């Protein structure tokens, strides 16, 4: 099924898909509600879904379609390369996200991919999602580290900062005007409170938290 509110675009997509020997367009729709109704009437394996459409957007339609019994896979095909659209489409249950300037052969491959139950994303989208996931993971790791630091005293925090900078016990002793024995005690407490085994781990966790 091809869903797009621009008749020329919808017709061109339908003609292109129908040109493949292993594909055929069984229905078309001009907006989200029409798409949901058409899915109820026709047996289709894949829905090519636009995002912004007059009369009902594609994200809401995707969610509604995916809630149906034995639903088809949804491949979002849009002009708008926006992160909020990508994430919203995937959260709604879409199996793929491509831009309308995608080469025909890649589109056909994507249709076959989602029809088989796999997922596919435009290369630019994939890169951004990986980077966004990495940033979220690093942020979560840093937040966890900062939470652990709440157990440290002010002096222990100072010692940890020195450790993170690679300072030896002797250097810490001079910088903080403490005896080396006292520094060793503080280092031991820092490691114990943070559940770490050595100074290297302490330096790494401090770095993660941008301490």
C-alpha positions in Angstrom: 0.0 0.0 0.0 1.2 3.5 -0.8 0.1 6.3 1.5 0.8 9.9 0.4 -1.4 13.0 0.2 0.2 14.2 -3.1 -1.5 12.3 -5.9 1.4 12.6 -8.3 3.9 11.3 -5.7 1.5 8.5 -4.7 1.0 7.5 -8.3 4.6 7.6 -9.2 5.5 5.4 -6.2 2.7 2.9 -7.0 3.8 2.7 -10.7 7.5 2.2 -9.6 6.6 -0.5 -7.1 4.3 -2.3 -9.6 7.2 -2.4 -12.1 8.9 -5.0 -9.9 8.0 -8.7 -10.7 7.8 -9.6 -7.1 5.7 -6.6 -5.9 2.3 -5.2 -6.5 0.3 -2.3 -5.1 -3.0 -3.5 -3.7 -4.2 -0.1 -2.3 -3.5 3.6 -2.1 -4.5 6.2 0.5 -4.2 10.0 0.8 -4.0 10.3 4.6 -3.6 8.4 7.8 -7.3 7.5 8.5 -7.7 6.3 4.9 -4.6 4.1 5.3 -5.9 2.5 8.5 -9.3 1.8 6.9 -7.6 0.4 3.8 -5.4 -2.0 5.8 -8.6 -3.4 7.3 -10.0 -4.1 3.8 -6.9 -5.3 2.0 -4.3 -7.9 2.8 -1.0 -6.0 2.4 2.5 -6.9 3.6 4.1 -3.5 3.5 2.8 0.1 3.8 4.8 2.9 2.4 3.8 5.7 4.7 4.3 9.5 4.3 4.6 11.5 7.5 3.0 14.9 7.0 -0.3 14.6 5.3 -3.5 16.7 5.3 -6.3 14.9 7.1 -4.1 12.7 9.3 -0.4 12.3 9.8 1.5 9.1 9.1 2.9 8.6 12.6 -0.5 8.3 14.2 -1.6 6.0 11.3 1.5 3.9 11.8 0.7 3.4 15.5 -2.9 2.5 14.7 -2.0 0.1 11.9 0.6 -1.7 14.1 -2.1 -2.2 16.8 -4.3 -4.2 14.4 -4.3 -8.0 14.5 -1.5 -9.4 12.2 -0.5 -5.9 11.0 1.6 -5.2 7.9 5.1 -3.7 8.2 5.3 0.0 7.8 8.1 1.7 5.9 8.1 5.5 6.4 9.0 7.4 3.3 9.3 11.1 3.8 10.9 14.3 2.6 11.6 15.5 6.2 14.9 14.2 7.6 14.1 15.2 11.2 15.2 13.3 14.3 11.8 13.8 15.9 10.1 12.2 13.0 12.5 9.3 12.9 12.1 8.5 16.6 8.3 9.0 16.6 8.0 6.7 13.6 10.1 4.0 15.2 8.3 4.3 18.5 5.0 4.0 16.6 6.1 0.7 15.2 7.6 1.5 11.9 10.2 -1.0 10.6 12.0 1.4 8.4 12.6 5.1 7.6 13.8 6.3 4.2 13.8 9.7 2.4 12.0 10.3 -0.8 15.2 11.0 -2.6 16.2 7.4 -2.0 17.4 5.5 -5.2 14.7 3.1 -6.5 16.8 0.0 -6.1 17.4 0.9 -2.4 13.7 1.5 -2.0 12.9 -1.9 -3.5 15.5 -3.5 -1.2 14.0 -1.8 1.8 10.5 -3.0 0.9 11.8 -6.6 0.7 13.7 -6.1 3.9 10.8 -5.0 6.0 8.5 -7.5 4.4 10.8 -10.2 5.8 10.5 -8.8 9.3 13.8 -7.0 9.4 14.4 -3.2 9.9 16.0 -0.7 7.6 17.0 3.0 8.0 18.5 5.6 5.7 22.3 5.7 6.2 22.2 9.3 7.4 19.5 8.4 9.9 21.4 5.4 11.1 24.5 7.4 11.8 22.6 10.0 13.7 20.8 7.5 15.8 24.0 5.7 16.6 25.6 9.0 17.7 22.5 9.9 19.7 22.5 6.6 21.4 26.1 6.9 22.2 25.6 10.4 23.7 22.7 9.1 25.8 24.8 6.2 27.1 27.7 8.5 28.0 25.3 10.9 29.7 23.7 8.1 31.7 27.1 6.8 32.7 28.2 10.2 33.8 25.1 10.8 35.8 25.6 7.4 37.5 29.1 8.4 38.3 28.1 11.7 39.7 25.5 10.0 41.9 28.3 7.8 43.3 30.4 10.8 44.1 27.7 12.0 46.5 29.1 9.5 49.1 32.5 11.2 49.1 33.5 14.0 51.5 34.8 17.3 50.2 38.4 16.2 50.9 37.9 12.8 49.2 36.6 14.7 46.2 39.7 16.8 46.1 41.8 13.6 46.3 39.8 12.0 43.5 40.3 15.0 41.3 44.0 14.7 41.8 43.8 11.0 41.0 41.9 11.8 37.8 44.8 14.2 36.8 47.3 11.4 37.3 48.9 12.7 40.4 50.9 10.4 42.7 50.3 10.2 46.4 53.4 12.3 46.9 52.1 14.9 44.5 48.7 14.9 46.2 50.3 15.3 49.5 52.1 18.4 48.4 49.2 19.9 46.7 46.7 19.4 49.5 49.2 19.8 52.4 48.5 16.4 53.7 50.9 13.6 54.9 51.3 10.8 52.4 49.8 8.4 55.0 46.7 10.6 55.1 46.5 10.7 51.3 46.7 6.9 51.2 43.9 6.7 53.7 41.7 9.0 51.6 42.6 7.1 48.4 41.5 3.8 50.1 38.2 5.4 51.2 37.5 6.8 47.8 38.1 3.3 46.2 36.0 1.6 48.8 33.0 4.1 48.6 33.0 3.9 44.8 33.4 0.1 44.7 36.6 0.3 42.7 39.8 -1.8 42.7 42.5 0.7 41.7 43.4 4.3 40.9 43.0 3.7 37.2 39.3 2.9 37.6 38.9 5.9 39.8 40.4 8.1 37.1 38.1 6.6 34.5 34.9 7.1 36.4 36.0 10.7 37.3 36.5 11.3 33.6 33.1 9.8 32.6 31.5 12.2 35.0 33.6 15.1 33.8 34.6 15.5 37.4 
